[in-house]
Amino acid sequence: MNSTRFIRLTSPTKGLLLTSVRLNSTKASAKLMEPAFGKPDLAAAKQFQNSLKATESHAGSTSSLWFKISMFVALPAILFTTYHVYNVETEHAKHREHLKHVPDEDWPRDYEFMNVRSKPFFWGDGDKTMFWNPVVNRHVNHDE
C-alpha cells in the first residue's frame, strides 16, 4: 500500500515549506484483495438491468410518438398557417397598391378625434408623427 504524508518544515529564511514523504508498505494484506463493497448482489444487478431496458424501451416509444406528432400535427399546422398568412398579406398588398392611386378628393374625411395636435411636433413640418409612412398614411386637408 502506498501512502503519502505531507510534513511541514519551517525555515527562518524561506518561511513555511511543505515536503512530501512517500511511505511504502511491504505487508500484503488479504483485505486488499476483497471487493470494496462486499459481495455483489446479483438479484439487484438483474433488477437494475431490467429497469434500464424498460427505460430504453419507453424512451424509444416516446421519441417515436413526438416525431409523429411533429410530422403529422405540427408541420401541417405550420404549412396551413403559412398559406393563410401569405393569402392575407397578398390581399393586403393589393389593397395598399389600390390606395396609392385614390385621389385626395376621394379620400375619406378624418373624424374630429383623428390627428389632433395640441402643439406641433418639433421635427419636420410639425404635423407628421415620428412613425409617419407616406405610403400608408395620408394627411388630406379637405377644408382647403
N, C-alpha and C positions, 0 to 999 in steps of 0.2 A: 504494500500500500504506500503510495506516495503522498506526502503532505508537505505543505509549505507554510512556514511561520515567518511573520514579519517581526523583526526586532528593532526597537528604537534605540538609536545611539545619539547622544548629544555631543557636539563638539563645540568648544568655546569659539572657534573661528568660523565654522560653517553653519552653525545653528543645528537644527534637527535633521537627522538623516534616517532614512528607512532602508534597512538592509534585509534581504530575504535569505533564509537558510533553508535548504531543502533536506528533509529527513526521509530516509528510505527505511521501510520496514522489511525485514527479511523473513518474517514469520508467515507461512502460508496458512491461511485460516480456512476452515471448512465453511464458515459463514459467508465468505466471499463468493462462493460458487452457487449459493442459493438465490432464487429469484427475489427481487426486492419486495414484492407484494405477496409472497406466498404462492401456493399452487394456483394455476388458473382455473376459473370456474367455467367449464365447458358449456354448461346449460345457459349461463348468462351470455357467453360469446355467441352461441347459436341464436339466442333471442335477439341480440344486437344485430346480427347479420340479417335476420328476418325483418327487423324494423327498417334497416337500410334498404332492403329490396322493396318493401312496401312504400317507403318514401320515394324511391326512384320511380316506381310504377305510378304513384299518384302525381308526381311532378310531370311525367310524360303525358298522362291523360289531361292534366290541367293545361299544359302548354299547348296541346293539340286543340283543346276547347277554345283557348284565347286566340289561336291562329285562325280557327274557323269563324269566330266572332269578328275578328278584324277583317277577314276577307269577304264574308257574306253579309255583314251588317254595316260595319264602319265604312268600308270602301264604297259600296253603293250609295250610302248616305252622303259621303263627300262628293261623289260624282253627280248625284242629283242636285245637291246644293250648288255645285259649280255651274251646272247647266242653267239652273233657275236664276242665279245671280248674273250670269252672262246675258240672259234674255232681258232681265230687268234693266241692266246697265246699258244695253244696246238701245232699248226703247227710250231710256233717259237721254242718251247722247243724241238721238234723232230729235227729241223734243227740244233740247237745248240748241241744236242747229236750226230748228224752225224758229225759235225765239230770237235768234240773231237777225232774222230778216223781217221781223214785225216792226213797222214804223212807229215812231214815238206817238203819233196821234192815236193809234190803235192800242197802245199800251194801257193796261188798266190803271185807273187813278189810285193813288195812295190813300189809305184811310188816315184819319186825323192823328191816330196814335203811332203811325209809321214815320220813321225818320225824324223824330222830334229832336231838335237841337236847342239846348238852353244857351249854349255858347259854342262858337266854332272850335273845331279841333285845331291844335297848334301846328299841324303839318299839312302840306299840300294846299288845296284851296279852302280847307276848313270844313268842308261838307261831307267828305268821304271818310268812312271809318278806316282803321288801320288794315282791316282784312278785306277791303273793297276789291272786288274782282269784276272788271268791266265786261267780261264775257257773261257772267251770271247776274250781277247786279246792274240795275239801271236806275238812274235818278232823273225822272222826267218831270219837268215843271209844266203842268197843264194850264197854269194861270196866265202864262205869257201869251 
